[in-house]
Amino acid sequence: MLGRVMRLGFARPAPEAELRPWRPGTWWLVCLAAAVVGLAGGGLVTLFWDRGQLGGDEYHLWRWQADTLLDSVFARIGIGPDPDQTEGETAVRAYFKLTSQIRAALEADPPNLALADALASERSAYENDVERYVEGQIDEAVAAEGLQRELPLFNGVKITWPPVDFEMTSPPQLLVRSPRNAIKRTGDTLLKSGLSLRDVEQIEQETDDADTVSLVIAIGGLAAYPAIVRDDRSFSSLLDTASHEWTHHYLAFYPLGQQWGKGGDAEALNETTANISGREIANLIRKAHPLELPEGEDGRAPAAPPPTVDFNVEMRKLRLEVDALLAQGKVQEAEQTMEERRKYLEEHGITLRKLNQAYFAFYGTYADTPASSNPIGPKIERVWELTHDVGLFLRAMREVTNVADLDRTLAALAAAAR
């Protein structure tokens, strides 16, 4: 955060800098005015625009930006909670202990909704401290990796850009579409959080047709600004997800991030890079500040019997089988295979509501996961192996715009390693 340098004990501390008072200039006021005008315009467009097939179920990012804009600005200039390490760790322990208790209350038979509501109200007191504490940890990890930028108009002052900023809340859900005869994302729509199972199934039913299948997915985070991160997962998951979403913010200022939405392999390149970077930034934090939370107090749901099959192995095998069947034009056989495997997984302790082409289209975007058969995944993992440094990794990947660039980057790194 601006106006402070936290000492978090990383092996490569950020260089010392003389911090001067921030006196926002005309450029800042112009940007702020532009943001306000843009948000107002978004509101008017949404108000009068045809809502289309999904009607009131769609999620509008402009509303999120409008609701969080002032809080985000205040946090960036040092107004608001700023816990030290002891206070931050205390807030983390309390927040995730309550999260585990909330999940236990909701998974009881029957669910104890009154208890869950009371615990959620108690937990809200710790939320801002947890957010600011983890933002500080990510900020220092990024600084230690040499990824900061010099602040315009302030000689010698470097900051993390964009500033680390996320909010723990319930993210929107995502409607993913894919052709039946191929695994490919052909259009995503953000939906409101909290939709009932009946709502979700009706949306999917109305979206599906002879050529298209769909799936509504509960996402873990969204790289809006501030980023949206799930509030009902473990502390370890928070570190990974918040770091992942900051990587998207960072890449947006470089060629790789600017390819987002242009089709082809752009999303797989971005998501896989963010997955690896987020994982490794989180690992830097874990190494510098090991914080062990007891089982049942770390944000996870009550322990369940472990599955009797290996999910990664099964999903990888299934993805390859489905790819082969679709390549032969055997769409019906591919869908039957996926449904049979879904039932098999359920019998062995892994419950998936629906397993179809849209499932693999979404999770396959993360090419370092078993749901993907994209060769981009192993290539980007190899870039990490050759750099093994978050700063070097992101400086290499941020210039990549396509697979040919990735191959050239990989060849150059391999030659340098000889």
Helices and strands as residue ranges (DSSP letters): H 26-48, G 55-57, H 61-76, H 85-106, H 113-144, E 149-150, E 158-159, E 166-169, E 173-179, E 188-191, H 197-207, E 212-218, E 221-222, E 227-230, H 235-251, G 257-259, H 266-288, H 311-327, H 331-347, H 357-363, H 376-387, H 390-397, H 403-417
